Amino acid sequence: MNRYLTAGLTLMMVLWAGSALAFFSFFSGGYQYISAAELNKRLEAGDSLVLLDICPADKFAAGHIPGSIETNAYPTQTPEERARLDKGLEALSAGSDDIIIVCPGGGGGARRTVDYYTAQGIDGKRIYILEKGLREWPYQTVPIS
């Protein structure tokens, strides 16, 4: 009897976990996010990743995460802005490192950037959006004015 109860509870937990994952995936629009804490941890560990900063030129000059690729593509709404995302597209396509999209607020511009790159054939599983963007980056590595 205990064996059936244990098996039943295990099955219920697996189903609940799957439902929770589907729920959060639905409300994130299918986009993957990375928190500032997790990104900072990966940077400190020296993980191999690509930081792609879409902030406008003045925001990038005011402060950015060291090693970021500057595109100035924000808000990525016009063909001209999207064309700026082509900087390094060949290298992004050929690589396998995670790509972190850094934008002012982690919203629409970042999602449009993900959409653009996936339309160009980059695996969406490699692309993450910095949650809340650079505006909420709490670490000293970026001099925010």
N, C-alpha and C positions, 0 to 999 in steps of 0.2 A: 504494500500500500504506500509506504514512504517513497519507494522508488518512483511510483506513478505521480505522486504529489511533487516530488523534486523535478521530474521530467516536465510536468505541466507548468510549474513555476518558471523553469528555465525557458521553456517555449514562450511563455507570456512576456518574460523580460526581453527576449530576442525580438519579438514582434513589437514591443513598446519602443525599444531602441531604434528599430528600423522606421517606425512611424515618426519618432521625434526627429530623426535625420531627414526624412522626407519633408516634414513640416518646416524645419529651418531652411532647408534647401529651397523650398517653394518661396518662402518669404525673403530670401536673399536674392531671388531672381535667378538662381543658378550660378551666381558669381561666388568666387572664393575670396574670403577676406583673411588678412593677417593682422593681428593686433600689434601695436607699437612695442609692447613688451616682448612678444615672440620674435618680431623682426630684429629688435635690438639684441636679443639673445643669440639669434643666428649670425648677426654681424660680429658680435664679440667672439663667437666660436669659429669665425673664419669660414663659414659655409659658403660654398660657391653659388652665387645667385646674381641676377641682373636687376639693378635698380633703374627703372625707367621713370624719370621725372617729367611730367607734362605741365608743370607750373609755368605761368607766364615768365618772361625773361626777368622782370623786376623782382618777382618773388624768388626766383632761383638765385639771383644775385644777392638777395637779402639773407638767404640761408637755404641750404640743402644738405642732404645726407651725402657725405663724402663717397665718391665712386659712382654717383648717379650719372646716367646719361641724360643730358639736357636736350629736350625736344621743343619746349615752349609751345606745345600743341593744344593746351587748354583753351577753350572748353571742348575741343575736337568736334565742333559742329559743322564747320565749313570744309569743302574739299581742300582748301589751302592748309587748314589746321591738320586735317587727317594726313595730308601729304608729308607733314613734318614727322609723322610717326614712322615713315619709311627709313629714317635714320637708323641704321643698324639692323634693318629687317632681315637681311640675308644672314647675318650672324645669329639673330634670335631664332630664325627658322632652322639653322643648322645645329644649334646647341640643344642641350637637354636640361640646362639649369633652370630653376624656378625664376620667373619674371615677376618682380614686384612693381606694380603701378603706383607711383607717388603723385598725388594731385593735391590741390589746396584743401579740399574737404572730404575726399573719399567718396564722392557721389557720382553725378551724371557724367562728368568728363572721364572719370576712370572707367565707368561701365561702357561708355562709347569706345574707349581705347581697347578694352577687352574684346568688344564686338568686332572692332576693326581688325585686330590681330587674329582672332579666330577665323574671320572671313578670309584672311591671307594664308590660312593653313597652319597657323601655330596652334598646338594642342592646348586647349583651354584648361586642362588639368595642371599645366605649368604656370598659369597666370593667377596672381593674387593681387588684390587691391589693399593698400594700406588703410586699415579701418580708421575712419575720421580724418584721414589725410594728414598732411604736414602741419596743418593748423593746430592739431592736438598732439604733435610729437613732443613728449615730455623730457627728452634727453638733451644733454649739453652738446652733443655732437653737431647740432644744427643751431647756428645763431639766429634765432627768430626775433624780428624787430616788432 
